[in-house]
């Protein structure tokens, strides 16, 4: 139902699955994911927390729960979840990137930079990683390194809708 775009039906079916078997981590996680995708992260965390408590060794459950907490801007919980997911699947660039964003939002720039670097190492062609990394480098008072990240973004996305804005920002950096 979700894939076909019928959100209401998917929520009803997933809730019925959870009601029928409240200890099914997949049903709990799937319901939580649909709730997150529909902007109901507060409701989702109950289901996602339970899925993780039932199967803590699932990268997907850890990642999805962390994503819900990130939507709620509960950075400590988000970071904990992304770190758990990263321990389970250390070479997943999306986990590293989302961990970096959560760390940056929490104010831990040093750890955020390390996570951005790992994400970039794992997926060097992801242009948006360069923009986020550049922003973190600016926060860390490293404008020359930030400029290099922005230049790399422009190499990867020379015709992007944001290219002119990035060029203007780059020109205004005090190096």
N, CA, C and O atoms as a DFTB+ gen file, in Angstrom:
700 C
 N C O
     1  1       0.828      -1.194       0.000
     2  2       0.000       0.000       0.000
     3  2       0.875       1.261       0.000
     4  3       0.563       2.236      -0.684
     5  1       1.972       1.237       0.771
     6  2       2.831       2.419       0.836
     7  2       3.476       2.704      -0.520
     8  3       3.504       3.846      -0.977
     9  1       3.992       1.655      -1.155
    10  2       4.667       1.809      -2.443
    11  2       3.712       2.369      -3.491
    12  3       4.125       3.143      -4.355
    13  1       2.454       1.989      -3.423
    14  2       1.475       2.480      -4.390
    15  2       0.975       3.874      -4.038
    16  3       0.182       4.453      -4.780
    17  1       1.431       4.419      -2.908
    18  2       1.054       5.781      -2.547
    19  2      -0.136       5.883      -1.609
    20  3      -0.572       6.988      -1.284
    21  1      -0.657       4.775      -1.177
    22  2      -1.806       4.801      -0.281
    23  2      -1.303       4.760       1.168
    24  3      -1.218       3.702       1.791
    25  1      -0.976       5.935       1.670
    26  2      -0.381       6.055       2.999
    27  2      -1.357       5.597       4.080
    28  3      -0.981       4.861       4.992
    29  1      -2.605       6.032       3.974
    30  2      -3.587       5.661       5.000
    31  2      -3.735       4.145       5.099
    32  3      -3.754       3.586       6.196
    33  1      -3.840       3.492       3.956
    34  2      -3.984       2.032       3.961
    35  2      -2.737       1.372       4.529
    36  3      -2.839       0.397       5.274
    37  1      -1.555       1.893       4.184
    38  2      -0.326       1.277       4.706
    39  2      -0.254       1.452       6.218
    40  3       0.147       0.527       6.925
    41  1      -0.634       2.619       6.725
    42  2      -0.630       2.817       8.172
    43  2      -1.601       1.858       8.857
    44  3      -1.284       1.276       9.894
    45  1      -2.781       1.701       8.269
    46  2      -3.778       0.787       8.850
    47  2      -3.266      -0.651       8.839
    48  3      -3.398      -1.370       9.830
    49  1      -2.685      -1.066       7.720
    50  2      -2.192      -2.444       7.615
    51  2      -1.023      -2.693       8.569
    52  3      -0.948      -3.744       9.205
    53  1      -0.121      -1.730       8.665
    54  2       1.009      -1.902       9.564
    55  2       0.564      -1.876      11.029
    56  3       1.084      -2.629      11.852
    57  1      -0.397      -1.008      11.350
    58  2      -0.905      -0.980      12.724
    59  2      -1.584      -2.307      13.056
    60  3      -1.445      -2.818      14.167
    61  1      -2.311      -2.857      12.099
    62  2      -2.953      -4.166      12.307
    63  2      -1.895      -5.251      12.528
    64  3      -2.077      -6.137      13.363
    65  1      -0.791      -5.182      11.781
    66  2       0.287      -6.161      11.951
    67  2       0.918      -6.035      13.337
    68  3       1.218      -7.044      13.977
    69  1       1.118      -4.814      13.797
    70  2       1.691      -4.591      15.131
    71  2       0.705      -5.051      16.207
    72  3       1.100      -5.675      17.192
    73  1      -0.576      -4.740      16.013
    74  2      -1.598      -5.168      16.987
    75  2      -1.655      -6.693      17.076
    76  3      -1.832      -7.251      18.159
    77  1      -1.505      -7.359      15.939
    78  2      -1.563      -8.828      15.906
    79  2      -0.314      -9.452      16.535
    80  3      -0.390     -10.514      17.152
    81  1       0.826      -8.791      16.375
    82  2       2.066      -9.307      16.931
    83  2       2.918      -8.132      17.413
    84  3       3.781      -7.642      16.685
    85  1       2.670      -7.687      18.638
    86  2       3.362      -6.485      19.135
    87  2       4.861      -6.667      19.364
    88  3       5.545      -5.705      19.712
    89  1       5.378      -7.864      19.178
    90  2       6.810      -8.109      19.331
    91  2       7.491      -8.454      18.013
    92  3       8.550      -9.082      17.998
    93  1       6.878      -8.042      16.911
    94  2       7.464      -8.260      15.584
    95  2       8.298      -7.021      15.234
    96  3       7.744      -5.982      14.875
    97  1       9.624      -7.132      15.339
    98  2      10.442      -5.933      15.120
    99  2      10.296      -5.346      13.717
   100  3      10.373      -4.129      13.546
   101  1      10.090      -6.184      12.729
   102  2       9.948      -5.649      11.370
   103  2       8.667      -4.833      11.233
   104  3       8.689      -3.745      10.659
   105  1       7.562      -5.339      11.748
   106  2       6.306      -4.588      11.683
   107  2       6.425      -3.277      12.459
   108  3       5.952      -2.236      12.002
   109  1       7.055      -3.328      13.623
   110  2       7.253      -2.117      14.425
   111  2       8.099      -1.091      13.663
   112  3       7.769       0.094      13.609
   113  1       9.184      -1.573      13.084
   114  2      10.073      -0.681      12.346
   115  2       9.391      -0.110      11.107
   116  3       9.509       1.081      10.821
   117  1       8.684      -0.957      10.380
   118  2       7.997      -0.479       9.171
   119  2       6.945       0.572       9.521
   120  3       6.829       1.588       8.834
   121  1       6.178       0.333      10.586
   122  2       5.187       1.327      11.007
   123  2       5.893       2.619      11.406
   124  3       5.460       3.710      11.037
   125  1       6.968       2.492      12.152
   126  2       7.726       3.682      12.542
   127  2       8.250       4.457      11.348
   128  3       8.198       5.687      11.330
   129  1       8.754       3.743      10.351
   130  2       9.277       4.422       9.151
   131  2       8.198       5.200       8.421
   132  3       8.423       6.334       7.999
   133  1       7.027       4.598       8.270
   134  2       5.937       5.297       7.567
   135  2       5.510       6.515       8.379
   136  3       5.234       7.572       7.812
   137  1       5.454       6.376       9.688
   138  2       5.105       7.530      10.520
   139  2       6.141       8.649      10.368
   140  3       5.773       9.820      10.272
   141  1       7.426       8.299      10.345
   142  2       8.473       9.312      10.151
   143  2       8.293       9.991       8.799
   144  3       8.363      11.216       8.700
   145  1       8.063       9.204       7.771
   146  2       7.929       9.762       6.422
   147  2       6.697      10.645       6.268
   148  3       6.629      11.463       5.351
   149  1       5.738      10.486       7.148
   150  2       4.535      11.326       7.092
   151  2       4.594      12.447       8.122
   152  3       3.580      13.079       8.421
   153  1       5.791      12.694       8.664
   154  2       5.969      13.817       9.578
   155  2       5.503      13.553      10.997
   156  3       5.246      14.492      11.751
   157  1       5.391      12.298      11.366
   158  2       4.901      11.947      12.696
   159  2       5.983      11.216      13.494
   160  3       5.758      10.140      14.048
   161  1       7.151      11.831      13.532
   162  2       8.306      11.203      14.183
   163  2       8.070      10.972      15.669
   164  3       8.539       9.974      16.216
   165  1       7.360      11.867      16.327
   166  2       7.106      11.700      17.764
   167  2       6.379      10.382      18.026
   168  3       6.720       9.658      18.962
   169  1       5.376      10.070      17.200
   170  2       4.661       8.797      17.336
   171  2       5.564       7.620      16.965
   172  3       5.488       6.549      17.567
   173  1       6.403       7.834      15.985
   174  2       7.235       6.757      15.441
   175  2       8.249       6.217      16.442
   176  3       8.526       5.018      16.454
   177  1       8.807       7.089      17.284
   178  2       9.897       6.645      18.148
   179  2       9.473       5.525      19.101
   180  3      10.291       4.676      19.455
   181  1       8.233       5.514      19.509
   182  2       7.764       4.434      20.382
   183  2       7.933       3.087      19.691
   184  3       8.432       2.132      20.287
   185  1       7.523       3.017      18.450
   186  2       7.623       1.771      17.684
   187  2       9.076       1.443      17.350
   188  3       9.491       0.287      17.434
   189  1       9.842       2.456      16.974
   190  2      11.232       2.237      16.601
   191  2      12.085       1.851      17.803
   192  3      12.973       1.005      17.695
   193  1      11.815       2.472      18.950
   194  2      12.527       2.084      20.169
   195  2      12.274       0.609      20.493
   196  3      13.192      -0.124      20.861
   197  1      11.019       0.191      20.350
   198  2      10.692      -1.198      20.663
   199  2      11.352      -2.147      19.666
   200  3      11.854      -3.202      20.055
   201  1      11.354      -1.780      18.382
   202  2      12.010      -2.623      17.378
   203  2      13.484      -2.808      17.727
   204  3      14.011      -3.918      17.640
   205  1      14.148      -1.726      18.119
   206  2      15.563      -1.804      18.488
   207  2      15.743      -2.637      19.751
   208  3      16.704      -3.399      19.861
   209  1      14.821      -2.497      20.708
   210  2      14.963      -3.285      21.939
   211  2      14.815      -4.781      21.661
   212  3      15.395      -5.609      22.364
   213  1      14.042      -5.120      20.641
   214  2      13.838      -6.525      20.282
   215  2      14.959      -7.085      19.409
   216  3      15.248      -8.281      19.448
   217  1      15.588      -6.209      18.619
   218  2      16.631      -6.663      17.691
   219  2      17.675      -5.557      17.531
   220  3      17.734      -4.875      16.508
   221  1      18.481      -5.404      18.555
   222  2      19.475      -4.325      18.584
   223  2      20.579      -4.505      17.557
   224  3      21.303      -3.554      17.261
   225  1      20.724      -5.700      17.008
   226  2      21.803      -5.939      16.046
   227  2      21.368      -5.686      14.603
   228  3      22.024      -6.141      13.666
   229  1      20.275      -4.969      14.426
   230  2      19.808      -4.626      13.077
   231  2      20.241      -3.209      12.726
   232  3      19.821      -2.239      13.356
   233  1      21.087      -3.110      11.710
   234  2      21.504      -1.785      11.243
   235  2      20.290      -0.949      10.857
   236  3      20.206       0.219      11.238
   237  1      19.355      -1.516      10.116
   238  2      18.199      -0.764       9.635
   239  2      17.373      -0.209      10.785
   240  3      16.935       0.940      10.729
   241  1      17.158      -0.990      11.806
   242  2      16.343      -0.525      12.931
   243  2      17.060       0.596      13.681
   244  3      16.436       1.581      14.075
   245  1      18.359       0.446      13.876
   246  2      19.139       1.499      14.545
   247  2      19.117       2.788      13.712
   248  3      18.904       3.879      14.242
   249  1      19.341       2.641      12.404
   250  2      19.377       3.806      11.520
   251  2      18.025       4.512      11.490
   252  3      17.961       5.737      11.597
   253  1      16.963       3.759      11.347
   254  2      15.630       4.352      11.259
   255  2      15.238       5.061      12.551
   256  3      14.618       6.124      12.521
   257  1      15.600       4.471      13.673
   258  2      15.308       5.134      14.949
   259  2      16.115       6.428      15.069
   260  3      15.586       7.457      15.490
   261  1      17.383       6.372      14.700
   262  2      18.217       7.577      14.752
   263  2      17.635       8.671      13.866
   264  3      17.624       9.844      14.239
   265  1      17.158       8.283      12.706
   266  2      16.561       9.251      11.777
   267  2      15.340       9.932      12.396
   268  3      15.145      11.136      12.232
   269  1      14.529       9.164      13.100
   270  2      13.358       9.744      13.768
   271  2      13.794      10.747      14.830
   272  3      13.242      11.844      14.916
   273  1      14.782      10.372      15.636
   274  2      15.259      11.300      16.667
   275  2      15.890      12.545      16.039
   276  3      15.770      13.642      16.585
   277  1      16.553      12.384      14.908
   278  2      17.115      13.552      14.219
   279  2      15.997      14.488      13.750
   280  3      16.131      15.707      13.851
   281  1      14.913      13.935      13.244
   282  2      13.782      14.781      12.839
   283  2      13.240      15.560      14.026
   284  3      12.784      16.693      13.875
   285  1      13.289      14.956      15.200
   286  2      12.811      15.615      16.410
   287  2      13.863      16.542      17.013
   288  3      13.606      17.204      18.018
   289  1      15.028      16.590      16.411
   290  2      16.172      17.368      16.879
   291  2      16.595      16.970      18.288
   292  3      17.052      17.798      19.077
   293  1      16.434      15.697      18.582
   294  2      16.928      15.131      19.832
   295  2      18.279      14.503      19.512
   296  3      18.401      13.299      19.289
   297  1      19.294      15.377      19.500
   298  2      20.592      15.029      18.938
   299  2      21.299      13.924      19.697
   300  3      21.949      13.083      19.077
   301  1      21.196      13.894      21.012
   302  2      21.852      12.831      21.774
   303  2      21.358      11.452      21.371
   304  3      22.153      10.537      21.161
   305  1      20.047      11.307      21.265
   306  2      19.466      10.025      20.862
   307  2      19.818       9.700      19.403
   308  3      20.113       8.554      19.066
   309  1      19.783      10.720      18.553
   310  2      20.117      10.509      17.138
   311  2      21.568      10.046      16.999
   312  3      21.857       9.098      16.269
   313  1      22.465      10.713      17.693
   314  2      23.888      10.364      17.625
   315  2      24.113       8.949      18.139
   316  3      24.836       8.164      17.526
   317  1      23.493       8.632      19.261
   318  2      23.622       7.274      19.814
   319  2      23.160       6.229      18.794
   320  3      23.816       5.203      18.611
   321  1      22.033       6.491      18.136
   322  2      21.514       5.551      17.146
   323  2      22.396       5.436      15.921
   324  3      22.651       4.332      15.439
   325  1      22.867       6.570      15.412
   326  2      23.757       6.508      14.246
   327  2      25.074       5.816      14.587
   328  3      25.628       5.091      13.761
   329  1      25.573       6.038      15.793
   330  2      26.812       5.350      16.187
   331  2      26.582       3.843      16.283
   332  3      27.432       3.053      15.871
   333  1      25.437       3.449      16.826
   334  2      25.108       2.015      16.888
   335  2      25.004       1.442      15.482
   336  3      25.502       0.348      15.217
   337  1      24.362       2.174      14.581
   338  2      24.237       1.719      13.191
   339  2      25.616       1.631      12.538
   340  3      25.891       0.691      11.791
   341  1      26.478       2.603      12.815
   342  2      27.827       2.603      12.229
   343  2      28.663       1.427      12.739
   344  3      29.489       0.888      12.002
   345  1      28.455       1.033      13.981
   346  2      29.181      -0.149      14.486
   347  2      28.727      -1.410      13.740
   348  3      29.522      -2.319      13.501
   349  1      27.452      -1.453      13.379
   350  2      26.908      -2.618      12.689
   351  2      27.272      -2.644      11.207
   352  3      27.420      -3.714      10.617
   353  1      27.416      -1.446      10.604
   354  2      27.699      -1.350       9.170
   355  2      28.630      -0.156       8.973
   356  3      28.198       0.899       8.509
   357  1      29.917      -0.318       9.327
   358  2      30.848       0.811       9.319
   359  2      31.106       1.415       7.944
   360  3      31.567       2.553       7.856
   361  1      30.826       0.695       6.885
   362  2      31.113       1.211       5.550
   363  2      29.886       1.803       4.860
   364  3      29.889       1.980       3.642
   365  1      28.854       2.105       5.615
   366  2      27.676       2.732       5.029
   367  2      27.845       4.248       5.057
   368  3      27.866       4.863       6.123
   369  1      27.965       4.834       3.883
   370  2      28.211       6.270       3.804
   371  2      27.036       7.097       4.311
   372  3      27.241       8.181       4.858
   373  1      25.819       6.614       4.141
   374  2      24.642       7.365       4.605
   375  2      24.635       7.453       6.135
   376  3      24.277       8.486       6.701
   377  1      25.025       6.383       6.785
   378  2      25.101       6.410       8.250
   379  2      26.142       7.428       8.700
   380  3      25.885       8.230       9.598
   381  1      27.310       7.394       8.078
   382  2      28.375       8.328       8.452
   383  2      27.950       9.782       8.209
   384  3      28.215      10.659       9.031
   385  1      27.294      10.023       7.084
   386  2      26.862      11.379       6.757
   387  2      25.806      11.872       7.750
   388  3      25.882      12.998       8.240
   389  1      24.833      11.027       8.038
   390  2      23.789      11.432       8.978
   391  2      24.347      11.592      10.394
   392  3      23.903      12.466      11.139
   393  1      25.307      10.761      10.762
   394  2      25.985      10.934      12.037
   395  2      26.689      12.287      12.063
   396  3      26.597      13.018      13.050
   397  1      27.381      12.617      11.001
   398  2      28.082      13.905      10.920
   399  2      27.119      15.074      11.073
   400  3      27.399      16.023      11.806
   401  1      25.985      15.005      10.381
   402  2      25.007      16.093      10.477
   403  2      24.461      16.233      11.899
   404  3      24.286      17.346      12.394
   405  1      24.193      15.103      12.548
   406  2      23.682      15.144      13.918
   407  2      24.743      15.698      14.871
   408  3      24.437      16.498      15.754
   409  1      25.991      15.266      14.683
   410  2      27.074      15.775      15.516
   411  2      27.240      17.280      15.325
   412  3      27.423      18.015      16.296
   413  1      27.178      17.736      14.082
   414  2      27.309      19.165      13.815
   415  2      26.158      19.931      14.462
   416  3      26.380      20.980      15.068
   417  1      24.948      19.429      14.343
   418  2      23.781      20.097      14.930
   419  2      23.893      20.145      16.457
   420  3      23.398      21.075      17.093
   421  1      24.544      19.141      17.032
   422  2      24.698      19.109      18.496
   423  2      25.825      20.016      18.976
   424  3      25.945      20.278      20.173
   425  1      26.651      20.496      18.046
   426  2      27.752      21.377      18.403
   427  2      29.103      20.688      18.508
   428  3      30.098      21.337      18.833
   429  1      29.162      19.394      18.242
   430  2      30.425      18.656      18.319
   431  2      31.094      18.669      16.940
   432  3      31.041      17.689      16.197
   433  1      31.715      19.789      16.625
   434  2      32.283      20.002      15.295
   435  2      33.464      19.072      15.027
   436  3      33.615      18.579      13.909
   437  1      34.288      18.830      16.019
   438  2      35.460      17.965      15.812
   439  2      35.000      16.572      15.386
   440  3      35.506      16.024      14.406
   441  1      34.049      16.001      16.115
   442  2      33.540      14.672      15.759
   443  2      32.783      14.718      14.434
   444  3      32.837      13.768      13.653
   445  1      32.084      15.811      14.184
   446  2      31.345      15.951      12.920
   447  2      32.310      15.926      11.738
   448  3      32.048      15.259      10.737
   449  1      33.413      16.641      11.847
   450  2      34.394      16.671      10.757
   451  2      34.928      15.269      10.463
   452  3      35.070      14.885       9.302
   453  1      35.218      14.518      11.505
   454  2      35.719      13.153      11.307
   455  2      34.668      12.289      10.604
   456  3      35.002      11.497       9.722
   457  1      33.414      12.441      10.990
   458  2      32.347      11.653      10.360
   459  2      32.125      12.088       8.914
   460  3      31.894      11.246       8.047
   461  1      32.192      13.393       8.645
   462  2      32.083      13.853       7.251
   463  2      33.222      13.279       6.413
   464  3      33.009      12.831       5.287
   465  1      34.429      13.296       6.969
   466  2      35.586      12.768       6.226
   467  2      35.403      11.292       5.915
   468  3      35.745      10.840       4.823
   469  1      34.866      10.540       6.868
   470  2      34.618       9.111       6.635
   471  2      33.553       8.936       5.552
   472  3      33.706       8.095       4.666
   473  1      32.473       9.727       5.615
   474  2      31.415       9.641       4.607
   475  2      31.970       9.959       3.221
   476  3      31.644       9.278       2.249
   477  1      32.802      10.987       3.130
   478  2      33.388      11.381       1.850
   479  2      34.343      10.302       1.343
   480  3      34.396      10.025       0.145
   481  1      35.088       9.704       2.251
   482  2      35.984       8.612       1.862
   483  2      35.177       7.441       1.275
   484  3      35.591       6.816       0.299
   485  1      34.035       7.163       1.880
   486  2      33.205       6.042       1.431
   487  2      32.442       6.352       0.144
   488  3      32.160       5.450      -0.645
   489  1      32.109       7.621      -0.064
   490  2      31.331       8.009      -1.249
   491  2      31.846       9.349      -1.774
   492  3      31.195      10.378      -1.596
   493  1      33.011       9.337      -2.419
   494  2      33.635      10.596      -2.840
   495  2      32.846      11.384      -3.876
   496  3      33.098      12.575      -4.054
   497  1      31.923      10.768      -4.547
   498  2      31.155      11.467      -5.573
   499  2      29.882      12.126      -5.071
   500  3      29.147      12.714      -5.864
   501  1      29.603      12.044      -3.782
   502  2      28.389      12.652      -3.222
   503  2      28.637      14.148      -3.010
   504  3      29.288      14.548      -2.045
   505  1      28.125      14.945      -3.899
   506  2      28.407      16.384      -3.854
   507  2      27.851      17.066      -2.609
   508  3      28.488      17.969      -2.066
   509  1      26.672      16.647      -2.149
   510  2      26.089      17.303      -0.984
   511  2      26.935      17.100       0.271
   512  3      26.872      17.911       1.196
   513  1      27.721      16.033       0.313
   514  2      28.617      15.826       1.442
   515  2      29.630      16.966       1.518
   516  3      29.988      17.424       2.603
   517  1      30.085      17.415       0.346
   518  2      31.075      18.493       0.306
   519  2      30.507      19.799       0.854
   520  3      31.200      20.537       1.553
   521  1      29.243      20.082       0.534
   522  2      28.626      21.309       1.054
   523  2      28.527      21.271       2.572
   524  3      28.866      22.245       3.244
   525  1      28.072      20.166       3.102
   526  2      27.944      20.041       4.559
   527  2      29.311      20.084       5.236
   528  3      29.482      20.716       6.279
   529  1      30.261      19.414       4.637
   530  2      31.626      19.412       5.162
   531  2      32.195      20.830       5.159
   532  3      32.819      21.256       6.131
   533  1      31.979      21.550       4.072
   534  2      32.433      22.934       3.992
   535  2      31.836      23.794       5.095
   536  3      32.535      24.601       5.707
   537  1      30.558      23.623       5.344
   538  2      29.901      24.371       6.414
   539  2      30.518      24.058       7.770
   540  3      30.767      24.962       8.567
   541  1      30.766      22.774       8.030
   542  2      31.392      22.386       9.300
   543  2      32.803      22.950       9.408
   544  3      33.222      23.382      10.482
   545  1      33.529      22.948       8.304
   546  2      34.882      23.510       8.314
   547  2      34.852      25.012       8.600
   548  3      35.723      25.534       9.296
   549  1      33.864      25.689       8.069
   550  2      33.724      27.116       8.388
   551  2      33.461      27.311       9.877
   552  3      34.050      28.190      10.507
   553  1      32.582      26.496      10.433
   554  2      32.286      26.577      11.863
   555  2      33.547      26.332      12.682
   556  3      33.732      26.931      13.742
   557  1      34.407      25.457      12.194
   558  2      35.668      25.144      12.871
   559  2      36.744      26.199      12.606
   560  3      37.896      26.033      13.008
   561  1      36.369      27.268      11.938
   562  2      37.297      28.368      11.631
   563  2      38.452      27.911      10.747
   564  3      39.613      28.261      10.962
   565  1      38.081      27.104       9.728
   566  2      39.069      26.611       8.767
   567  2      38.610      27.010       7.360
   568  3      38.226      26.153       6.564
   569  1      38.650      28.309       7.056
   570  2      38.097      28.779       5.787
   571  2      38.804      28.236       4.545
   572  3      38.156      28.011       3.522
   573  1      40.099      28.024       4.613
   574  2      40.797      27.496       3.432
   575  2      40.342      26.078       3.123
   576  3      40.152      25.724       1.960
   577  1      40.169      25.271       4.155
   578  2      39.679      23.910       3.951
   579  2      38.222      23.921       3.483
   580  3      37.817      23.104       2.656
   581  1      37.445      24.857       4.027
   582  2      36.049      25.002       3.593
   583  2      36.001      25.357       2.108
   584  3      35.188      24.816       1.357
   585  1      36.874      26.267       1.693
   586  2      36.921      26.662       0.285
   587  2      37.250      25.458      -0.594
   588  3      36.683      25.310      -1.677
   589  1      38.149      24.609      -0.142
   590  2      38.493      23.411      -0.918
   591  2      37.284      22.492      -1.038
   592  3      37.055      21.913      -2.100
   593  1      36.516      22.350       0.022
   594  2      35.310      21.507      -0.025
   595  2      34.285      22.100      -0.993
   596  3      33.652      21.371      -1.757
   597  1      34.126      23.412      -0.958
   598  2      33.173      24.050      -1.874
   599  2      33.637      23.927      -3.324
   600  3      32.821      23.736      -4.226
   601  1      34.945      24.036      -3.547
   602  2      35.471      23.857      -4.907
   603  2      35.223      22.430      -5.391
   604  3      34.887      22.207      -6.554
   605  1      35.390      21.483      -4.499
   606  2      35.140      20.075      -4.863
   607  2      33.667      19.889      -5.212
   608  3      33.338      19.167      -6.153
   609  1      32.784      20.535      -4.460
   610  2      31.355      20.477      -4.785
   611  2      31.135      20.988      -6.211
   612  3      30.419      20.368      -6.998
   613  1      31.749      22.111      -6.529
   614  2      31.569      22.705      -7.863
   615  2      32.160      21.817      -8.957
   616  3      31.642      21.794     -10.074
   617  1      33.226      21.091      -8.659
   618  2      33.756      20.129      -9.630
   619  2      32.739      19.023      -9.896
   620  3      32.554      18.586     -11.032
   621  1      32.089      18.583      -8.828
   622  2      31.118      17.491      -8.948
   623  2      29.792      17.937      -9.549
   624  3      29.130      17.165     -10.242
   625  1      29.405      19.182      -9.283
   626  2      28.090      19.693      -9.705
   627  2      28.212      21.078     -10.349
   628  3      27.625      22.037      -9.847
   629  1      28.953      21.202     -11.438
   630  2      29.172      22.538     -12.007
   631  2      27.894      23.216     -12.502
   632  3      27.831      24.445     -12.544
   633  1      26.902      22.462     -12.867
   634  2      25.666      23.040     -13.406
   635  2      24.483      22.909     -12.460
   636  3      23.335      23.046     -12.884
   637  1      24.743      22.649     -11.197
   638  2      23.638      22.478     -10.252
   639  2      22.920      23.806     -10.026
   640  3      23.502      24.871     -10.234
   641  1      21.671      23.747      -9.605
   642  2      20.945      24.980      -9.298
   643  2      21.615      25.802      -8.189
   644  3      21.425      27.017      -8.122
   645  1      22.392      25.151      -7.321
   646  2      23.063      25.853      -6.226
   647  2      24.450      26.365      -6.598
   648  3      25.083      27.053      -5.796
   649  1      24.928      26.050      -7.779
   650  2      26.321      26.374      -8.134
   651  2      26.621      27.864      -8.009
   652  3      27.662      28.237      -7.468
   653  1      25.744      28.704      -8.491
   654  2      26.010      30.151      -8.431
   655  2      26.044      30.646      -6.990
   656  3      26.864      31.492      -6.634
   657  1      25.158      30.119      -6.174
   658  2      25.139      30.493      -4.759
   659  2      26.436      30.043      -4.078
   660  3      27.001      30.781      -3.271
   661  1      26.898      28.851      -4.398
   662  2      28.143      28.340      -3.814
   663  2      29.325      29.189      -4.295
   664  3      30.218      29.513      -3.512
   665  1      29.327      29.543      -5.570
   666  2      30.408      30.394      -6.095
   667  2      30.438      31.739      -5.365
   668  3      31.504      32.225      -4.988
   669  1      29.268      32.330      -5.173
   670  2      29.184      33.613      -4.478
   671  2      29.675      33.478      -3.024
   672  3      30.401      34.335      -2.518
   673  1      29.272      32.411      -2.383
   674  2      29.715      32.186      -0.995
   675  2      31.233      31.988      -0.952
   676  3      31.913      32.521      -0.075
   677  1      31.743      31.231      -1.890
   678  2      33.178      30.983      -1.968
   679  2      33.940      32.281      -2.168
   680  3      34.985      32.495      -1.553
   681  1      33.418      33.149      -3.028
   682  2      34.081      34.427      -3.273
   683  2      34.099      35.318      -2.021
   684  3      34.996      36.142      -1.845
   685  1      33.102      35.137      -1.168
   686  2      33.012      35.955       0.031
   687  2      33.767      35.399       1.236
   688  3      33.838      36.056       2.275
   689  1      34.323      34.215       1.111
   690  2      35.076      33.647       2.234
   691  2      36.346      34.440       2.484
   692  3      37.057      34.824       1.555
   693  1      36.610      34.672       3.745
   694  2      37.865      35.344       4.128
   695  2      38.915      34.260       4.344
   696  3      38.916      33.555       5.353
   697  1      39.805      34.150       3.367
   698  2      40.840      33.097       3.426
   699  2      42.114      33.598       4.066
   700  3      43.079      32.844       4.193
